[in-house]
Amino acid sequence: MAASMDRCLVLLCLVAPLLLAGAVRGHPWGWGGGLFPQFYDHSCPKAKEIVRSIVAQAVARETRMAASLVRLHFHDCFVKGCDASVLLDNSSSIVSEKGSNPNKNSLRGFEVVDQIKAALEAACPGTVSCADILALAARDSTALVGGPYWDVPLGRRDSLGASIQGSNNDIPAPNNTLPTIITKFKRHGLNVVDVVALSGGHTIGMSRCANFRQRLYNQTGNGMADTTLDVSFAAKLRQGCPRSGGDNNLFPLDSVTPAKFDNFYFKNILAGRGLLSSDEVLLTKSAETAALVKAYAADVNLFFQHFAESMVKMGNISPLTGTQGEIRKNCRRLNNNH
């Protein structure tokens, strides 16, 4: 009992300063950048209901779509801010972010966004932005598969361009070192608590063999598997992720409850069963991040609270507001580009 109490006190000492840092970063539910949840209450009162209904249908058809829609919002916000630049197709003036290394043959859910946009245009033409659709769809997807619900600040407008260079450089990659991941978050005003909490989005969804193959066969260039990976888990992964070929073979990021938003992602990391290198380094490369992994594994409510707060914070990255940008009629192209 005493030993258990000592461990709890040590964990509390490690986590408490991080939680305090989160508290003083500004009220976690403070609306930033001129955004607020009631933005469409008069101009399109059924906007949230329309988004939620179509997302629910999509997730009912394919549970994996929940993770795909959360990821779309993440990959949008980390490039030029939350401005729906990720949705633009190639055109005479646009080099689409869909062709970047993190997104090519990987990012999905665009047809669901198209369906939502068409319904919103029918109800309230030229009113609800594609950027706000992404923010709402991410929240609804999370809640539909068992995760937290939060009020989404709204009022973003859509970009007039895209940045494939930003997409290639700014989105955290599965093989990035922990300092690189933390740096990419800090560029957008996000801290270590946000890094670990948002990584918990990997409690749902799938990843390709190509994203973790090196952990199975050649983690440090010596032809050996990653020593932080559970041996039996690694053996199971090798069955579907060969040394060569099978790049697009899919594996659940959370092998225990892959379709439910919970804290098994963190429990898996503690057991050496985090799929990606970027998952496992949260435990093995920093006392700060390790303390948060342990805290979230022990307390699902704490994880849910921090995830929701970090999603609001991420959704506030450099939004276009007022007369900036435009409200696209079709999320895939600019209004003047027919």
QUITA-V748170 format. One record per helix or strand. SS is the DSSP state (h for helix, s for strand). FROM is the first residue (numbers start at 1). TO is the last residue. Records with the same first field share a line. If there is no record, write none. Layout:
# QUITA-V748170
SS=FROM-TO / FROM-TO
This chain:
# QUITA-V748170
h=2-24 / 47-61 / 64-77 / 85-87 / 97-99 / 110-123 / 130-144 / 164-170 / 178-186 / 192-203 / 209-211 / 213-217 / 231-240 / 264-270 / 277-284 / 287-298 / 300-315
s=36-36 / 154-154 / 157-158 / 206-208 / 250-252 / 320-320 / 326-326 / 330-330 / 333-333
